[in-house]
């Protein structure tokens, strides 16, 4: 398994908890930011996390730009 940062791991766990629903990067950024004690985060924080998960094969992105965990 690829080594994930703490933020990426939290984003993946959040997406897995919402699976199979697609979630906006704003929602992911807000949730992960809150868990890290960094309130006020949004899509500019969530998008790179989710895109990295897509690149590693842990998540998928739909046409609306929302993300979901890959089902096992």
Rosetta blueprint (number, residue, H / E / L):
1 X L
2 X L
3 X L
4 X L
5 X L
6 X H
7 X H
8 X H
9 X H
10 X H
11 X H
12 X H
13 X H
14 X H
15 X H
16 X H
17 X H
18 X H
19 X L
20 X L
21 X L
22 X L
23 X E
24 X L
25 X H
26 X H
27 X H
28 X H
29 X H
30 X H
31 X H
32 X H
33 X H
34 X H
35 X H
36 X L
37 X L
38 X L
39 X L
40 X L
41 X L
42 X L
43 X H
44 X H
45 X H
46 X H
47 X H
48 X H
49 X H
50 X H
51 X H
52 X H
53 X H
54 X H
55 X H
56 X L
57 X L
58 X L
59 X E
60 X E
61 X E
62 X L
63 X L
64 X L
65 X L
66 X L
67 X E
68 X E
69 X E
70 X L
71 X L
72 X L
